[in-house]
Amino acid sequence: MVNVSTVRKLSIAARIAAQHAGRTRTVSAVLKGARTTAVHFGRVLRQLFLEVTGFVFLALAFIGAGAFFREYAHYQAGQTTLGRVLVAIIFTLTFTWFGASSFWRVWKKG
């Protein structure tokens, strides 16, 4: 096991090295550039996430719309209940809202 005083000495040396590196213009510029790049990539990844999520939700809403038409045809033929038709409607509307709101967030931020 490492002696506590050795660990303490290493942490002090690391802190001094970090303070000294922060004072140089080159290291400071590199850190600012890395921070700016990370923020930019973070924004792009968030936009991509919202667009992909919106597409998936709208695809599920499209599937739900197909289920609605199928269940409505079965309801007209007397083969199913009104509850199944209502579930298909609610599913379709819910996922349409999720998809539209996801794309709306992307548009709002842009």
N, C-alpha and C positions, 0 to 999 in steps of 0.2 A: 504494500500500500504506500502511496506517495505521502510524504510528510506534509503536514498542513502549512508549515512555514514556506516550503518550496512552492506550493500552489499559490500561496499569497504573493510571493515574490514574482511568480510568473504573471499573475493578474495585474500587478502594479506595472511590470515591464510592458505588458500588452496595452494597458491604458496610456502609458507615456508615449509608446510608439503610435497609437491611434491619434493622440493629441498632436504629435509632431507632424504626422502625415496630413492631418486636417489643415495645418497651417500653410502647406505648400499650395501654390496656385494650380499646379498640374493635377494633383490629387483632388482638389476642390472642384476643378472643372470637370474631371472625369465623373465624380460623384453626382454633380448637378446634371450632367448629360445622361448618366444612367437613370437618375430619378425621373427626368423628363421622358426618356424612352419608355420606362416602366409605366408611367402614367398614360402615355399615348397607347401603348399596347393593351393596357387594362381597359381603356375606353373602347378600343376596337373589339376586344374579346367580349365585352359586355354587349355591344351592339350585335355582334355575331350570335351570341347566346340568345338574345331576345328575338332575332330574326328566325333562327332555327326553331326555337320554342314556338313561335307564332305559326310557322309553317306546319309543325307537327300537330298543333291544336286545330288548325284549319283542315288538315287532312283527316283528323278524327271527326271533325264536324261534317265533312263530306261523307264519310262512312256512315255517320249517324243519320244524315239526310236520306241515304239509300235505305237504311233500316226503317226510317219513318214511312217512306213510300211503300215498302214491302209490307210493313205492319198495317198500314192504312188499307191496302188492297185486301189483306186477310180480314180486316175488320169489316169492310164492305161485304165480303163474302160470308160473314158470320162465323169465321173460324178462330177469332181471337177476341180479347176483351179491349175495352177502351183504355184500360190502365197501361197496356203495352204500347199503345199509340202515344199516350201522354209521356211515358218514359222516353220514347224515341224523340219526341219533340223537345223535352227538357234537356236531354243529352245534347242534341244538336244545337240548341240555343246557347247552352252553357259553354260548349267548346268553341262555338263561333265567337262568343264574347271574349273568351280567353285569348284566342288567336288575334282578334281585332285589337284588343287592348295591348297585346305584346307589340304589334306593329305600330300602334299609336305611341307607345313609349319610345320606340326608336325614332319615329318622326318628330316627336316632341323634343327629344334631346338634340336632334340634328338641326 
